Amino acid sequence: MRVQRPTLAVWKFASCDGCQLTLLDCEDALLALADTIRIAHFPEASSARVEGPWDLSLVEGSITTPEDAERIREIRRASRHLVTIGACATSGGIQALRNFADVEAFTRQVYARPDWIQTLATSDPIAAHVPVDFELRGCPVDKGQLLEVINAFLYGRRPQIPASSVCEECKRAGHVCVMVAHGTPCLGPVTQAGCGALCPGCHRGCYGCFGPKETPNAPALSAQLSQLGMDRGQLLRIYRTFNANANPFREESLRHESDPDH
């Protein structure tokens, strides 16, 4: 008797497609995975489509329109497990900078007929609209971590994804701390591991691509960055990048928003 393979669906919302491309970049590992699962929906890779329900849905991108909000609810209803991948899906992404401004003002400035534009006032993570089984951070996600998450959910175990900081990755790799040794601003102490300390390994400060780690002490880091010469405006901007809407980064940027030039 032939055993039916578990089904995998990959979905896109407001995003750059980088996390889906990371899955395609798995190459040989993806081919091996394709022998054990059935890819039911993945427009980035195939025009084939298998109707749900699906065993595992991977979701890239943030919710930015009413249509997005309805579509993600439909996907959630038809998915046994739903995992969000990347900064857009887990925190709202770079487009969540709109959350700190007046979207209606933007549409009036950009579009000749702003009344034709249907958009939400905010760019939301998927978890703001439906229950999520796991969030995989990164901009883009790490392909090794992505394969670990897929395998974990398909075989019924918890993904082994580190929750430590980028600083721990730096120490394991033997990198000199760019902030201590060179006075380079770095978000490594408050950012979740996963990138392999890529930027500090190139003598650059961490930009926080993987979002805040568990229990980050952002105010303490800000105090250290102030001692390095960063003013309030610079502190505000350093937290408003790929994961600007992630709560610890959002709260710390808002703390510096009043009188940002002094």
C-alpha distance (Angstrom), angle and dihedral (degrees) to the residues before:
residue distance angle dihedral
M1 . . .
R2 3.78 . .
V3 3.81 115.1 .
Q4 3.78 114.0 -136.4
R5 3.80 112.6 -120.9
P6 3.83 118.5 -124.3
T7 3.80 114.3 -102.3
L8 3.81 126.6 -121.5
A9 3.82 123.7 -162.6
V10 3.81 124.9 -172.6
W11 3.81 119.7 -158.6
K12 3.80 134.9 -168.9
F13 3.79 129.7 -150.9
A14 3.84 127.8 160.7
S15 3.80 102.7 -22.8
C16 3.80 145.7 103.3
D17 3.85 96.3 -102.6
G18 3.83 90.7 -116.5
C19 3.79 95.0 127.9
Q20 3.81 92.7 49.2
L21 3.80 88.3 50.1
T22 3.80 88.1 52.8
L23 3.80 88.3 59.4
L24 3.80 90.6 50.2
D25 3.81 88.9 47.6
C26 3.82 89.2 63.1
E27 3.82 84.8 82.2
D28 3.85 109.5 167.2
A29 3.81 92.1 22.5
L30 3.80 89.0 52.8
L31 3.80 90.9 51.1
A32 3.80 89.8 52.3
L33 3.79 90.0 48.1
A34 3.79 90.6 50.5
D35 3.82 88.6 61.1
T36 3.81 91.1 61.3
I37 3.82 101.3 37.5
R38 3.77 137.3 41.1
I39 3.80 114.5 -123.2
A40 3.78 101.0 -140.0
H41 3.80 101.1 175.3
F42 3.80 127.7 9.5
P43 3.84 112.4 134.6
E44 3.82 91.4 -178.4
A45 3.81 88.4 65.1
S46 3.82 108.6 21.2
S47 3.80 142.8 13.4
A48 3.82 90.3 -141.7
R49 3.79 116.9 110.5
V50 3.79 132.2 -170.1
E51 3.78 116.4 -166.7
G52 3.80 118.4 -119.6
P53 2.87 162.6 -80.3
W54 3.81 92.1 103.9
D55 3.79 127.8 -164.6
L56 3.81 94.3 -141.1
S57 3.80 131.3 14.5
L58 3.80 121.2 -167.6
V59 3.80 111.9 -159.2
E60 3.79 125.1 -161.0
G61 3.81 123.2 -174.2
S62 3.79 140.5 31.5
I63 3.79 132.1 -84.2
T64 3.82 109.7 -104.7
T65 3.81 107.0 150.5
P66 3.83 137.0 44.8
E67 3.81 88.1 -112.5
D68 3.80 89.9 55.3
A69 3.80 90.3 52.4
E70 3.79 92.4 53.4
R71 3.81 94.3 43.7
I72 3.81 94.1 52.7
R73 3.81 90.0 52.0
E74 3.81 89.6 53.8
I75 3.81 91.1 48.9
R76 3.79 91.6 48.6
R77 3.80 92.0 51.9
A78 3.81 90.7 53.0
S79 3.82 97.3 43.8
R80 3.78 125.7 85.6
H81 3.82 89.8 -161.1
L82 3.80 127.0 15.2
V83 3.81 121.8 -163.8
T84 3.79 124.0 -176.7
I85 3.80 117.1 -144.2
G86 3.78 127.2 -159.6
A87 3.79 139.1 6.4
C88 3.80 94.7 -68.7
A89 3.80 93.8 55.6
T90 3.81 96.0 39.4
S91 3.82 101.3 41.4
G92 3.81 109.4 5.7
G93 3.80 96.0 -92.5
I94 3.78 130.1 -127.1
Q95 3.80 88.3 -41.8
A96 3.82 88.0 66.6
L97 3.80 86.8 79.9
R98 3.80 82.0 88.9
N99 3.82 86.8 69.5
F100 3.80 89.0 73.0
A101 3.81 94.5 51.7
D102 3.81 144.0 46.6
V103 3.81 108.0 -82.0
E104 3.79 92.6 -168.7
A105 3.80 89.2 57.9
F106 3.80 89.4 52.6
T107 3.79 93.4 51.1
R108 3.82 91.6 48.8
Q109 3.80 90.6 53.4
V110 3.81 97.0 44.2
Y111 3.82 106.8 35.0
A112 3.79 129.1 57.7
R113 3.83 89.1 -147.5
P114 3.81 106.7 31.9
D115 3.81 89.1 170.5
W116 3.81 87.4 70.9
I117 3.80 92.0 59.7
Q118 3.79 116.3 93.9
T119 3.77 110.5 -167.9
L120 3.77 139.6 139.9
A121 3.78 119.8 -109.2
T122 3.81 89.3 -120.6
S123 3.79 140.3 36.6
D124 3.80 104.5 -125.1
P125 3.79 134.7 -163.2
I126 3.79 114.6 -117.4
A127 3.81 91.0 -109.8
A128 3.82 89.7 64.6
H129 3.81 88.2 68.4
V130 3.83 108.7 29.0
P131 3.81 138.7 14.3
V132 3.80 112.2 -85.6
D133 3.80 124.3 -155.6
F134 3.80 96.6 -156.1
E135 3.81 138.9 -4.0
L136 3.81 119.2 -144.0
R137 3.79 111.5 -162.4
G138 3.78 131.0 -148.3
C139 3.79 144.1 92.1
P140 2.96 88.2 -104.3
V141 3.80 109.9 2.7
D142 3.80 120.2 -116.1
K143 3.81 111.5 -101.1
G144 3.79 93.6 -138.7
Q145 3.79 90.6 53.7
L146 3.79 90.7 45.2
L147 3.80 92.4 54.9
E148 3.81 89.9 46.4
V149 3.81 91.3 54.3
I150 3.82 93.7 47.5
N151 3.80 92.3 49.3
A152 3.80 92.6 45.1
F153 3.79 94.9 54.4
L154 3.78 95.1 41.5
Y155 3.81 90.9 52.4
G156 3.79 98.1 39.5
R157 3.79 104.4 -109.3
R158 3.79 137.0 115.0
P159 3.84 115.2 -92.7
Q160 3.80 114.3 -108.9
I161 3.79 99.2 -132.6
P162 3.84 119.3 151.5
A163 3.80 118.7 -119.0
S164 3.80 95.0 -167.2
S165 3.80 126.4 109.2
V166 3.79 131.7 -89.9
C167 3.82 86.8 -111.1
E168 3.80 89.3 70.4
E169 3.79 90.2 53.0
C170 3.81 89.0 50.8
K171 3.80 91.7 52.5
R172 3.80 93.3 47.8
A173 3.81 90.2 50.2
G174 3.81 92.5 47.7
H175 3.80 94.8 -119.4
V176 3.79 119.5 160.5
C177 3.83 110.0 -118.2
V178 3.80 105.5 -103.2
M179 3.81 92.0 -156.2
V180 3.80 97.0 50.2
A181 3.80 97.7 36.7
H182 3.80 101.0 36.6
G183 3.81 107.3 15.4
T184 3.81 91.3 -116.8
P185 3.84 114.0 157.6
C186 3.81 108.8 -115.3
L187 3.81 134.7 176.3
G188 3.80 92.0 -159.1
P189 3.83 95.6 111.4
V190 3.83 91.9 59.9
T191 3.84 100.1 32.2
Q192 3.80 125.8 94.2
A193 3.78 117.4 -112.3
G194 3.77 121.0 -113.3
C195 3.79 108.4 101.2
G196 3.80 95.9 76.3
A197 3.82 90.5 -114.9
L198 3.80 88.6 -73.2
C199 3.82 99.0 168.6
P200 3.83 98.1 41.5
G201 3.80 86.8 47.7
C202 3.82 86.2 61.0
H203 3.83 91.8 47.0
R204 3.80 93.2 -102.0
G205 3.78 129.6 119.4
C206 3.82 120.5 -102.8
Y207 3.81 113.7 -98.1
G208 3.80 96.1 -157.9
C209 3.83 97.1 -110.6
F210 3.81 92.2 156.0
G211 3.80 94.6 50.5
P212 3.80 129.3 -126.8
K213 3.79 119.5 -26.1
E214 3.79 122.1 -132.9
T215 3.85 112.1 -63.6
P216 3.83 96.6 -5.2
N217 3.81 117.4 -170.2
A218 3.80 97.7 -141.2
P219 3.85 95.9 163.2
A220 3.82 90.1 57.1
L221 3.80 90.9 49.8
S222 3.81 90.5 48.1
A223 3.79 89.7 54.3
Q224 3.80 89.6 53.6
L225 3.80 91.8 47.0
S226 3.81 89.3 51.0
Q227 3.79 88.7 56.4
L228 3.80 87.6 54.7
G229 3.81 88.5 58.2
M230 3.80 104.5 -95.1
D231 3.80 114.0 145.6
R232 3.81 126.0 -147.4
G233 3.80 93.2 -91.1
Q234 3.80 91.6 52.9
L235 3.79 91.1 46.9
L236 3.79 90.5 51.5
R237 3.80 92.1 51.1
I238 3.81 96.8 45.7
Y239 3.81 89.8 62.6
R240 3.82 93.7 44.7
T241 3.76 104.1 74.0
F242 3.81 130.6 88.3
N243 3.81 95.0 -16.0
A244 3.81 101.3 29.8
N245 3.80 92.5 138.6
A246 3.83 96.7 49.0
N247 3.80 102.6 115.6
P248 3.85 100.7 -117.4
F249 3.82 92.0 46.3
R250 3.80 92.7 41.9
E251 3.81 93.3 50.6
E252 3.79 92.9 47.5
S253 3.81 93.4 49.0
L254 3.80 90.8 49.2
R255 3.80 89.1 52.4
H256 3.80 88.3 61.0
E257 3.81 96.6 39.4
S258 3.79 97.4 90.4
D259 3.79 110.7 83.6
P260 3.83 91.7 -6.7
D261 3.83 95.5 178.9
H262 3.78 96.6 61.8
